Amino acid sequence: MQMSKVPTLHFQASLPRLPIPKLEDSCRRYLNAQKPLLNQKEFQNTSSCVSKFLTSEGQSLQKLLLQQNAENTHTSYISEPWFDMYLQDRKPLPINYNPFLVYVPESDPKYDAQLVKATNIVVSSLRFLKSFKNNILEPEVFHMKPEKSDTPLFRNVIRLIPSRFSWYGAYLFKAFPLDMSQYKNLFNTTRIPELGKDRIFHDPSAKHLVVLRKGHFYAFDVLDANDSIRGPKEIAACLKIILEDDRPANKYPVGVLTTSERDQWARARSHLVETGNREILQKIDSAVFIMVLDDEIIGTDYNKLIKTYLHTDGTNRWFDKSFSFIISKDGYSGINFEHSWGDGVAVLRYFQDVKADISKKPRFHPNEVDDLSKENINVERLQFSLDAKSKGIIDQQKADYQAWVNRLCIDFMLNEEIGKDQYKKFGVSPDAMMQLAFQLALYILEGKSVPTYESCSTAAYKHGRTETIRPCTLETKAICVAMTQKQIELSKSELKKMILECSKTHNMLTKEAVMGQGFDRHLFALRRISEKSDSTKPVIFQDSAYDALNHNILSTSTLSSPEIMVGGFGPVIPNGYGIGYTIQDKRLGSTVTSYEGSHNASHYVQALKHAIESIHDVLRT
């Protein structure tokens, strides 16, 4: 797919380490995040807890964290506890953790035919994998000044600098290489359920793809003995045989078990192994990835599209896989990915590169479908051996999962009048305006500010994961109050001044988070050390305000790319909203999820549309 002059992992050895913030800085930032959420008495109590923490246990915990970090220079202080946090959580993966992304359609609809699209996605995915394995995939670099660094000169110079110094060379060009340690787990990887804590399984030697259709499992090799990609027509012929299999839907679809609570699934999986299914599970776990062929026609129903990629009924899915590519009968295509092994940066890079490869030069064409040979096509049907106990567990999980997804409320918002370009003309951060709109929408509905999470990547550091931006600030709260309470008479120019200040504050918080200077991961790591030491719980973590701040009513995340039609995730808490959003040059989009009985995603979307228009109206003055 790519023949990079600079080796893929050229910068890995010299990436800077994720900094551990000063304890005083994290405590100050923590209190700032609490200010818009607490009344005066509550804030005094929390301030007192923080002061005690700063002068007592906080110092010793910080010392231990710094010591551990100094002993583990190969990684970041957050990497292990973050993996543990994901793998120890017993909640089911779909809705709670696995996000989804859907591609925009191809310019020629004939290339969106299910078989053609599936074949091209498999071939381009393997081309990405091969480029990565051969160390010739272009390194992931954030170009601050692309005209200076996204150039042949930069690549020619940087490849000559030894790996252990290469980051510093890139920095001189105002280019920031990003951590690529997660990329190896994109392929041949599965999260395996185990009691108490799951594990990540990775087998780079496997050469096969697993395909799901109607709840049945199939496997065939996509790489030959020499690790070369099989011909597009061979791959298409295998997929065509699967699409022509006229068996009815599997009455006992084992995939639905991956929607279970993790300990429950671990026990069910152990029973499957005991009853003769070890080899099939091994085949699924080690597969390059999973291709899901759905028989559903989505049409123009956006809500159905979101439900199909976020959760569906679970019978034709395997949510444990690092990612599954899902292709509908009418050619929508996208991924649902497991989150413990990695974050959006790696997934988005793969997603974009595959799309570019397919659009620029598809390897399989619609006019070749009728010429496919059925000779020498070796597709293996993976048949589970199920006893009465396993069948009973599957039946029960199908019913339980259906009852769960039926409680989910989903809606979306698309604004094609406003986008990144307009916000920049107004001199405000597009992300700050979306976050302000999320705050205002909730204020319109409930008249209050709530704990809010915005995900931010720390991939500029070795083994960085994510940091939290806290977009609910005193500035956003003041604007929400001013724009919703009639007794407050402010002119539009005064409101505009407040919005500009709000944008500045948001930019500062974003910059801090990107540079590893947020407070959430730092306090999280200190709390983990405290828990492991079995000492008395530090007063800062005993304070109910700490738990409340981490009970995020608004959980937001963005992966913006012209290739993405829609993306999103579920609410992370029972009474919260899950908000996936995209900001593009000339449009804004947002997918909102909630649970019925606590919040209504559709009401929120209506309030969000109004909030975006109200903010835009002020900015135009």
N, C-alpha and C positions, 0 to 999 in steps of 0.2 A: 504493500500500500504506500509506504514511504521509504525513501532511501536517504535518510538524514546524514549529512556530513558530520554532525555532532552526535556521538553515541547517545542512545536514549538515557542511560543512567550516568552520563558524564558529570553531572553536578551533584549527584547524591552524596558523595564522600565529603564535599565541602559545604553542604547546606548548613546554615547557622542553626543552633539549638533553640528550641522554644524557651523564651525567657520565663523565669519565675518572678512575678511582680513583687515589689516590696509589700510587706504586710500592711503598712500604713496606707499605701495607695489603694490596695484592694478593699480595705475597710472603709475608706473614704468613698470609693465608687459604689460600694454596697449600700451605704447610707443614702447616697444620692438617688439610687434606684428605689429606695424605700420611701423617699419623701412624698411623691405624688400619691402613694397608696395608703399612708397611715395618717390618723388624726394626731393632734399635738401630743396627747398623753401617750399614745402607742409609740410615737416616734421617740419620745423621751426615754421610754423603757428600752427600745431597741438600741438607741445611742449608748445607754448605760451598759447594756450587754456587750456591745462592740468595744467600749472603753475597757471593760474588765478583760475581755478576750485579748486585746492588744497588749495589756500589761502583764498577763499571766500565761495561760495555756497556749495562746497564739504564738508566742515567741519560741517555745520549745517545739511546737509542731512545725513551725517554719524552719527551724534549725534541722529537724529530722528530714523534712522535704528536701532542703538544700543538700544535705548529706547524701540522701538516696540518689538525687539527681547527679551529684558529682561521681557517684559509683557506677552510673549507667550512662556513660557518654555516648553510647551507640543509639540512643533513642530519646524520646521526650518524656517529661514527667507525667504527662496525661495519658500516654499511649496504653500502658497496662491497666490502670484503673478504669479507663474508658471502655476497653475491650471487656473487662470484667463486668462493668455496669450493664452492657448490652447482653452478655452471655449468661449472666445470673438472673436477669429478669425473666419471670415465668409467664408473662402475658403472651398471648398468641401473636404471631408475626403480622398477619394481614391487618390492615386498618391502623393498628397500634404503631407499627414500625415501618413496614415496607411502602416506600413511595412508588409513584408511577410517572412515566413520561410517554407522550404519544407524538409521533412524527406528523408534520404537515404532509399532505398528499404529494405524490410525484406530479411533475408538470404534465406528463402524459399518462392519463388514467389507465392505459393498458398495462403500465408497469406496476399498477396497484392490484392487479389480479392476484389472488391469494398465493397460487403456486409460484408465479413469477417473483412476487415480492419476497416470499419466504426463501426462495433459492438465492436471490441476490443478497439478502441479509446474511444468510449463512456464509456465502462466499466472501463478502466484504468483511464480516466478523473474523473469519479465518485469516484474511490478509492483514487485518489489524494485529491479530495474535502473533502471526509469523513475523511481522515487522518488530513487534515488541520483543519476542524471543531472540531475534537476530540482532537486537540492540541498534536497530536503524529506524525506529519510530522517533519522529521529531520530539526532543525533550519538551516538557510542559514549562513554558516560560511566560511570565507576565511582563509584557513590554510597556514600560511607562512612556517611552518615546519610540513608537514603532518605526518611525522614519529613520531613527538612528540605529536601532538594534534588530529589527525584523528584516535583516538584509544579508546578502551573501558575504559582505565584508565581516560582519559580526560572526557569522558561522565559521568562516575561514580562520579568523583570529582565535576564537574561543576553543576550537577543537585542538589547537596546538598547546593550549595551557593544560598542564597536568590536572587530573581530576581533583586532587586535594586543594587546588588553588582556583579552580574554574569559576566558582561562585563569585569570587572577588573580581575576576575579569569581567563577568557579566554585569556586576554592579557598576563598574566604570562606564558601561553603556546605558545605565539606568534600566537594566533588564533584571528581573527577579525570577530565577528558576524556582519551580515548585516541587515539592516532595512527590516522588513517584513510587514510593514503597508499597502502596495499596494495589498498584496495577496488576501485580502477579496474581492477586486473588479474584480478578475479574472472571477468569476462566478456570474450569476444572475444580470448582470450589463449591462447597455446601456447608451450611450450618447444621450440625447433627445434634438432635435433642438428647440430653442426658439429665439424669436427676440432679437438681440443684444448680447445675451450670452446664450449658451447652459447650460444644467445641467446634472449631472451624477445621474442616477436612479439605486437603488440597492434594491433587494427584496430577502433576504436570505431564505425566507420561501417557495419559488416556487420549485416544484419537477419535472417539465416537461422539455423536450427538444423540441426545434423547429427545424424542418427539412425543407430545401428548395430543390425543384427539379423542373426543367423546369419553374421556376418562380412561382410555387405553394407553399403554406405554409401548413405544417402539424405539429401537436403537439401530444405528448404522454408522460405519466409519466414514469420517469426512476428511481424515488425513491418511495417507498411505504409510507403508513401512518406513519410508525415508522422510516422513513428516511433510511431504508435499501435499498441497491441497488437491483433493479429487476434482475432476472436471465438473464444471457447472451443470452439464447435461446429466452426468451420473448422479449428482446430488439432487437435481430436479426429478429424475426418474424415481429415486427413492421416496421423495416427498409425494410424488404423484400416486405411487402405490398406496401410501398411507391415506391420502385424500379419497382414494377409490375404495377403501375398505368399507364394505357396507354392513358391518356388524352394528347392532343397536348400541346405544350408549351403555357403558359399563354399569351394571347394577350395583357393584361394590367398588366405587372408585377410591383407591387407596390415597390418592392425592389430597382428599378432603381432610385427612388426618393432620396435614401440615397446618391446618387452621386451628388446631387444638391448643389449649394451655400446655406449656412446654413439658412439665413433668408427666402430664397425662399422655402426651404424644411419645415421650421417652419410654413409658411403660408399654404402650401399644406397639412401638417400634421393636422393643426387645422381644415381644411376643411374636412379631412377624419374623424376626431373625430365628427364633427357636422353632418356628414352624416351616423352615426351609426357604426363606426369602433373602438370605444374606447376599447372594450373588446379584440379585436384581437390585437391591438397595445400593450395593457397591457400584453397579453400573450407572445408576441415577446420580449418586454422589460424585462420581469421578468424571461424568460427561463434560465436554467442553462447555456447553451451556444447555439450557432447555428451550426447545422451540415448541410453542403452544399453537396449535391450529384449531381455532374455534369455528363452530358451525353457525354461530349467531350472525345475523345481519343487523348492523347498528343503524345504518341509514344516516339521517340528519339529527337523530336524538342525542343531544349533547350529554344529557344526564345518564343515558344508557351507556354512552361511551366511557364516561368517568367510572361508573359502577363496574363495567367490564374490566377495566384496567386496574382499579383499586382493589376490588374484592371478588366480584361475581359470586356464584354459589359454591365455589371451591372444588367442584368435582373434576375440573380439567386444569388443575394448577398443581405446582409443587413449590410452595412459598419459601422453602428452606434454601433453594438454589441461589447462588450469588446474584444471578439475574435470569429471568425468563423473557424471551422475546415472544410477544403475543400477536397473532395476526388473525383478524376477523375474516369471516367469509367474504365480506365486501372490501377487504384490502386495507382497513386501518391497521397500523402497526405501531408497536411501542413496547416498553419494558416495564416490568415490575421487579424491583430489586430489594434484596435483603440488605440490612443496613449495618450489621455489626462489623463486617470485614472492611468497609470503606465508606467514603462520603461522596457527595455530589460532584466534586472536581474530577475524579477518575471516571465516574459513570458518564458525565456530560462530555468529556473528551472522546470517549469511545463512541457515544451516541452520535456526536457531530461528525466524527471521522468516517463512520460507516455511512451515514447519510450522504456526505460529500462524495464518497467513492461510488455509491449507487447512482447518484444523480449525474455525476460526471461521466462515468463509463460503466453502465450495468454489464455484468458478465453473462447474463442469461436474458433472452428476449422473448416477447410474446409469440413471435412466429415460429419459435422452436418447440413449443409445447407439443404439437402434434407429431413431431419427429422422434419423440423419446422412445428409446428401446426398453423392453422389459427383460432383456437377456442379461445374465450375470448381475442382476440386482439382488443384493443381499440385505434385506431388512429383517431384523430380528423382532419378533413380538415378545414383549416381556410380560409373561403371565404370572401374576402373584398366586401363591398357593394359600388360600384363605380357609381357616376353620370357622366353626360357628361363633366362637368368641370374637375373632377379628371382624366378621361380618356384622355382628351386633354392635361393636364399637364404631364401625363405619356408619351404620344406619343412625346411631345416636348422634354422632358428630355432624352428620348432614343436617339433622333437625336442629341441633343446638346452634350451628353456624348460621342457618337460615333465619332463626329467631333473632340472632345478634344483628345480622346485616339489615334485617327489616326495621330495626330501630334507628338506622342511620339516615340522616337527612343530608341531601347533597344539592348544591346549586352552584351556579357559576356566573361570572360577570365579564363582559367583554366591552371595552370602550375603544372605538376606532376613530374617535375625534381627537383624543389626547395621547401623548406618548413622551418618550425621553426627549425628543427634539424640542418640544414646546417648553417642558420644564427647564431645560438648559437655557432657553431664550429668556425665561423669567429669572434666571440666576439662582435656581434652587436645585437641590439634589433630588432626582426622580425617586430614589428609594425613600428619602425622608418624606416625600409627599404621599407615597403609598402607605407608609407607616402611620403618618398623621391621619390619613383617611380611615385606616383600620381603627384607630383610637376614636375618631369622630363618629364613625358608624356605631360603635358600641355605646358611646355617650348619648347618641340620638335615641337608642333603644332603651338604655338602662340608667342613664344619668350618672355614670361613675367611671373611674379609671380602674383598670385591672392589671394584674401581672401579665406581662407580655414577653414573648421569647422571639428573637430573630436570630436565625442561624448564620454564622459567619465562618469562613474557612481560615484555618491557620496553616495552610499547606505551604506557605513560604518558609516554614521551618521543618527540620528533620522530624519525621513521624508526627507532624502536627495533625490535629483532627479538626475540631470546630471550637469556636468560642461563642458566647452569647452576647448579642447586642440587646440592651434594654431600652426599647423605643418609647416606652411610657415615661415621659419626663415632666418636670414642672412646666416646661414650655408647651408641650402638647396638651397638658391638662388645662392650662390657661386659655388656649385657643378653643378647646372643646367647650369650656364654660362660656366663653364669649360668644361662640357661634350657636349655642343652643338655648341660652337663657335670655329671654326677651327684655328683662329689666336692665341688662347691660347694653348700653348704647355706645358702640364703637364704630368709627368710620371705617370704610374699606381700606383706606390707606394705613390706618392704625393696625388693622388686622393683618395687612400685608407685611408690615414691619415685624409683627409677632411671628408670622410664618417664616420670614427670612431668618429670624433668630433661632427658630425651631430647627430649621435646616442646618444651620451652623452647629448647633448642639449635636444633632444626629450625625453629622459628618465627623465630629470629634470622637463620639462614641464608637463609630465604625472604624476610624483610624486606630483607636486604642485596641479594639478587639482584633483587627487584622494583624497588629504588631504584638499580639500575645499579652496585651495589657488590659484585658477585661478582668472581672473579678470572679465570675462564676466557676470556671474550671479550677482556679487557684483554691477557692474555698472548698470546692468539691474534693480536691486532692487532700487538703488538710483534714477534712472530715473523715475521709477514708483511713488516713493514718491514725486518727483518734479512735476510730471504731476497731481497728486491728490491735490497738494497744490495750483494749479492755479497760481503759481508765474512765473516769467520770466524763460524761458528755459535756464538752465545752459549752459555756453559757450562751454563746452566739447561736449554737445549733439547737439549744433547748427553747429558744425564743420562738413563739408561734409565727412571728413575722417572717422568719427564715423559711419555714415550711410553706407559708402562704405565697411568698415570692416565687417559689419553685413549683407552685401549683398553677401552671400557666394557662389562663383562660383563653388567651389568644396565642396560639403557637403558629409562627409564620416562617416561611422559607421561600427563597426564590432561586430558580435556575432559569435564567433568561437566555434565549437563543432563538434566532429566526427559524431554526429547524423544529422547535417545539410548538405543537398546536395547543396542547394542554398538559398540565402536570399537577400533582397534588398528593395528599396524604390524609389520614384520618385524624380525628381529635385525639390528643394525647392523654386527656383526662375525661371522665364521664360528663362533666359540665363545661367543657371547653369547645373551642372552635379550632379546626385544622385549616390553615389558610396557605395554599400554594399559589404563588403569583408570578407573573412574567411582566417585565417592562421592556417594550421594544420601541424602536424609533417613532412609530406612529400608532401604537396601540398599547393598551393595558389589559391584562387578563387576570382573573383570580378564580380559583376553585375553592369553595368553602364547604366544610363538612361539620356536622354536629350530631348529637343524639337527640331524638325526639323526647320531649318531656323535660329537657333542661334548657335547650336553646333551639331556635329554628333557623337553619342556614338560609332559607329563602327570605325570611324577614331581614336577616343580616345583610344579604346581598342587595336588597332594595335600599337599605340604609347606606350601604357602601357606595352605591351608584350616586345617591344624593350627596354623600360626603365628598366624593371626587369632584362632582360638578360645583359644589359650594366653594371648595378650595380653589378650583380653577377660576371661578367667577371673581374671587378676591384677587388672585394673582394677575388677572387681566387689567385691573385698574391702574 
